Amino acid sequence: MKDFVAELQWRGMIHDVMPETDKHLNEKMRAAYVGIDPTADSLHIGHLVGVMMLKHFQECGHKPYVLVGGATGMIGDPSGKSKERNLLDEATLKHNQDALKKQLAQFLDFETEVANKAVMVNNYDWMKDFSFLDFIRDVGKHITVNYMMAKDSVKKRLSSEASEGMSFTEFTYQLVQGYDFLHLYRQEDCSLQMGGSDQWGNITTGTELIRRIGGGKAYALTCPLITKADGTKFGKTEGGNVWLDPERTSPYKFYQYWLNTSDADAEKYIKIFTMLDQETIVSLVSQHQEAPHQRLLQKTLGEILTKMVHSEQALENALRASSILFGRNTTMEDLQKLDIQTFLDVFEGVPQASISRNQIDEGLGIINALGAETNFLDSNGAARRELKQNAISVNRAKVKEDYVIETKDLINNRFVLLQKGKKKYYLLKIAD
């Protein structure tokens, strides 16, 4: 068994930890859990810190539990956004839980018959038949309102000028989450809960319930909330969250997110989001600092995570797509290998014009394609001048004035890529 707390410590993954947690974990195999909100059928990279904590926990010889908050996800955590969450029906919860488990299986071992294999549980299973009267009698009476009001998550919401107050539903969130910890302590001998630093108050409510009702001792450990060096939110782009589901965020865009991180962030992220050992990371950071323009840390991050979250094939496609814009020897064959979504991602923001399939079937002269039909260039005369200067490419291949665009030039049977010089692109798209 490895020292789990020490492992997280050098990686910069500990914000708060209860005294003697390391001693408790080093005695024998222990069980710990992290809660995940099931309101979507995909994780996003904001979830990855908690997931990596569980992965390290399992690698250190302990048993990880993922708690899907089917019940708490219906309430809304006061430490987060002010709006309460929508009630989800059981069918949606089941669908989301299955989808999340499939993604988590890329990180955690749920299948191997070993003592510390990962387990997924849903608090809806034990909360759905718990009556309100039973809950306030068996749980609520053990925690005072004064104790609950003293939590930072509650105080911040109540003191915020933008807040409209807090409903009773949200106020009880920490009791429900605390009961989850008590339930897992009793049923699964789970003695540690982990989460983001904003969850410290909710987690310690659980340890207090275990002390008062369960008569035992439990532990809490939180990680820092991940931030970016420029002050913008980690895991967000102009298009929203960076998801693990390839239908929501393509592997190409996923890879690009890591590739575009700053040097300062990459040094931090390489410790948090990979399983590379300390010696390897120190070496990588040193190499990166000697030649930062080569972006070694960013490329390593992108390659490891894209392969882990998606697949080796998805990584190869992302790397191929990444070289399209800048590679000198990109061919029509390279372009054809990109699926439609990745192709559109690569050329996102490039001006487009729609043409009919008949125009392609009949043959579209390159001068018309550049000028009158699309206005890519100002006029047919401008098109001729650029063609004479050998500045025009169709699907990355140079063409002359007599070139005719035909069906054979269609990428994915839908697109033709025009280019002037090295950087000016234009996309012809078959009208649906």
Residue pairs with C-beta under 8 A, 6 or more apart in sequence:
1 26
1 29
1 60
1 61
1 62
2 59
2 60
2 61
3 22
3 25
3 26
3 60
4 22
4 25
4 56
4 57
4 60
4 62
5 14
5 17
5 21
5 22
5 25
5 221
6 22
7 56
7 60
8 14
8 53
8 56
8 221
8 223
10 271
10 278
11 271
11 272
12 224
12 268
12 271
12 272
13 49
13 52
13 53
13 56
13 223
13 224
13 271
13 272
14 221
14 222
14 223
14 224
15 197
15 200
15 222
15 223
15 224
15 225
16 197
16 200
16 220
16 221
16 222
17 219
17 220
17 221
17 222
18 207
18 219
18 220
18 221
20 219
21 192
21 219
21 220
21 221
24 30
24 191
24 192
24 219
25 60
25 62
25 192
29 61
29 62
29 63
29 115
29 116
30 62
30 63
30 191
30 192
31 62
31 63
31 64
31 65
31 184
31 188
31 189
31 190
31 191
31 192
32 54
32 57
32 62
32 63
32 64
32 65
32 190
32 191
32 192
32 193
32 194
32 221
33 64
33 65
33 66
33 67
33 121
33 181
33 184
33 190
33 192
33 193
33 194
34 50
34 51
34 53
34 54
34 64
34 65
34 66
34 67
34 193
34 194
34 195
35 67
35 68
35 69
35 72
35 123
35 177
35 180
35 193
35 195
35 199
36 43
36 47
36 50
36 66
36 67
36 68
36 69
36 100
37 69
37 72
37 73
37 85
38 68
38 69
38 70
38 73
38 88
38 93
38 96
38 97
38 100
38 122
39 73
39 85
39 86
39 88
39 96
40 96
41 95
41 96
41 99
41 100
41 245
42 99
42 100
42 103
42 243
42 244
42 245
42 248
43 51
43 100
43 103
43 104
43 243
43 244
44 235
44 241
44 242
44 243
44 244
45 234
45 235
45 241
45 242
45 243
45 244
45 257
46 226
46 234
46 235
46 241
47 244
48 273
49 196
49 223
49 226
49 272
49 273
50 194
50 195
50 196
50 223
51 104
51 107
51 108
52 107
52 272
52 273
53 194
53 221
53 223
54 64
54 66
54 107
54 108
54 118
54 194
55 64
55 107
55 108
55 275
56 275
57 64
57 194
58 64
58 108
58 109
58 116
58 118
59 275
61 116
62 116
63 115
63 116
63 117
63 118
63 119
64 108
64 116
64 118
64 119
65 118
65 119
65 120
65 121
65 184
65 188
65 190
66 100
66 101
66 104
66 108
66 118
66 119
66 120
66 121
67 120
67 121
67 122
67 123
67 180
67 184
68 93
68 96
68 97
68 100
68 120
68 121
68 122
68 123
68 124
69 122
69 123
69 180
70 88
70 93
70 97
70 122
70 123
70 124
70 125
70 127
71 123
71 124
71 127
71 128
71 176
72 123
72 173
72 176
72 177
72 180
73 85
73 88
73 93
74 85
74 86
74 87
74 88
75 84
75 85
75 169
75 170
75 172
75 173
75 176
76 83
76 84
76 85
76 169
76 170
76 173
77 153
77 170
77 173
77 177
77 202
78 153
78 154
78 157
78 166
78 170
78 171
78 173
79 152
79 153
79 156
79 198
79 199
79 201
79 202
80 198
82 157
82 160
82 162
82 163
82 164
84 167
84 169
84 170
88 96
90 124
93 122
93 124
97 120
97 122
99 245
100 120
101 110
101 120
103 244
103 245
103 309
104 110
104 118
104 120
105 111
106 308
106 309
107 308
108 118
109 117
109 118
110 117
110 118
110 119
110 120
111 117
119 188
121 184
121 188
123 176
123 180
123 183
126 183
127 176
127 179
135 175
135 179
138 213
139 175
139 178
139 179
139 182
139 209
139 213
140 175
142 209
142 212
142 213
143 175
143 178
143 205
143 208
143 209
143 212
147 205
147 208
148 154
148 171
148 174
148 175
148 205
149 155
149 158
151 174
151 201
151 202
151 205
152 200
152 201
153 174
153 198
153 201
153 202
154 166
154 171
154 174
154 201
157 163
157 165
157 166
157 170
158 165
158 166
173 202
174 201
174 202
174 205
175 205
177 202
177 203
177 205
177 206
178 202
178 205
178 206
178 208
178 209
179 206
179 209
180 206
181 190
181 193
181 203
181 206
181 207
181 209
181 210
181 218
182 206
182 209
182 210
182 213
182 214
184 190
185 191
185 210
185 214
185 216
185 218
186 214
190 218
191 216
191 217
191 218
191 219
192 218
192 219
192 220
192 221
193 203
193 206
193 207
193 218
193 219
193 220
193 221
194 203
194 220
194 221
194 222
194 223
195 202
195 203
195 222
195 223
196 222
196 223
196 224
196 225
197 222
197 223
197 224
197 225
198 225
199 222
200 220
200 222
203 220
203 222
204 220
206 218
206 220
207 217
207 218
207 219
207 220
210 216
210 217
210 218
211 217
211 218
226 234
226 235
226 272
227 233
227 234
228 234
228 261
228 262
228 265
229 262
229 264
229 265
230 262
235 241
235 242
236 242
237 253
237 257
241 248
241 249
242 249
242 253
242 254
242 257
243 249
244 254
244 309
246 254
246 310
246 314
249 257
250 341
250 342
250 345
251 306
251 309
251 310
251 314
251 315
251 317
251 318
251 342
252 317
252 318
252 321
252 322
252 342
252 345
252 346
253 345
254 305
254 306
254 309
254 310
254 318
255 302
255 303
255 306
255 315
255 318
255 319
255 322
256 302
256 318
256 322
257 302
258 269
258 298
258 301
258 302
258 305
258 306
259 295
259 298
259 299
259 301
259 302
259 322
260 298
261 269
261 298
261 301
263 288
263 292
263 297
266 288
266 295
266 297
266 298
266 301
267 285
267 288
267 297
269 301
270 276
270 281
270 284
270 285
270 297
270 300
270 301
271 281
273 301
273 304
273 305
274 281
274 300
274 301
274 304
274 305
276 284
276 300
276 304
284 296
284 297
284 300
285 297
287 296
288 294
288 295
288 296
288 297
302 318
303 315
303 319
306 314
306 315
306 318
307 314
307 315
317 337
317 338
317 339
317 342
318 342
320 334
320 337
320 338
321 338
321 342
321 343
321 345
321 346
323 330
323 334
324 330
324 334
324 335
324 338
324 346
325 346
327 334
330 396
331 396
331 397
332 395
332 396
332 397
332 409
332 411
334 396
335 343
335 395
335 396
335 411
335 417
336 411
336 412
338 346
338 411
338 412
339 412
340 412
340 414
343 411
343 412
343 415
347 417
347 425
347 427
350 425
350 426
350 427
351 376
351 425
351 426
351 427
352 426
352 427
352 428
352 429
353 373
353 374
353 375
353 376
353 426
353 427
353 428
353 429
354 428
354 429
354 430
354 431
355 364
355 369
355 373
355 374
355 428
355 429
355 430
355 431
356 430
356 431
357 430
357 431
359 373
360 405
360 406
360 407
360 409
360 410
360 416
360 430
361 406
361 407
363 404
363 405
363 406
364 373
364 404
364 405
364 406
365 403
365 404
365 405
366 383
366 387
366 392
366 394
366 399
366 401
366 402
366 403
366 404
366 405
367 380
367 383
367 384
367 387
367 401
368 380
369 376
369 405
369 416
369 418
369 428
370 376
370 377
370 380
370 382
370 383
370 386
370 387
370 392
370 418
371 377
371 378
371 379
371 380
371 381
371 382
371 383
372 380
374 418
374 426
374 428
376 418
376 420
376 426
377 383
377 386
377 420
383 392
384 401
386 392
386 420
387 399
387 400
387 401
388 401
390 398
391 420
391 421
392 398
392 399
392 418
392 419
392 420
393 399
393 417
393 418
393 419
393 420
394 403
394 405
394 409
394 416
394 417
394 418
394 419
395 409
395 411
395 416
395 417
396 417
396 419
405 416
405 428
409 416
410 416
410 430
411 417
413 430
414 429
414 430
415 427
415 428
415 429
415 430
416 427
416 428
417 425
417 426
417 427
417 428
418 425
418 426
418 427
418 428
419 425
419 426
420 426
